[in-house]
Amino acid sequence: MLSYTALKHLHIACVVISLSLFILRFYWSFSSPQQLQKKWVRVLPHSVDTVLLISAISMAWIAGLNPLDHFWLLGKIMGLLAYIVFGYIALKSVGSQRGRILAFIGALFWFALIVHLALNKSL
């Protein structure tokens, strides 16, 4: 079993990788859509996000955190759901280019909010 500290480092690494892959895939969706068809591009982001989610749940479990008792954690969960929705819209080839760009900006906003809540757990 990984320690809380090891999980935290794994979690942070996955956050950086996940955001980087999201930005890269968004860029490719406009500049090189064929890149999005490569197997590693279709598999790696989901694998990283799975490890990210498992590490988050594991840390909360180890620390005995309940989202209903810690509003910063509930906010992170709600922000994650919003990030997923906006990210999905941004990466899909449906909808207008302007709408996808706005969704991308929205996803980055929710991502920044999640990071802010993680760094300032005082709510």
Secondary structure by P-SEA (a helix, b strand, c coil): cccaaaaaaaaaaaaaaaaaaaaaaaaaaccccccccccccccaaaaaaaaaaaaaaaaaaaacccccccaaaaaaaaaaaaaaaaaaaaacccccaaaaaaaaaaaaaaaaaaaaaaacccc
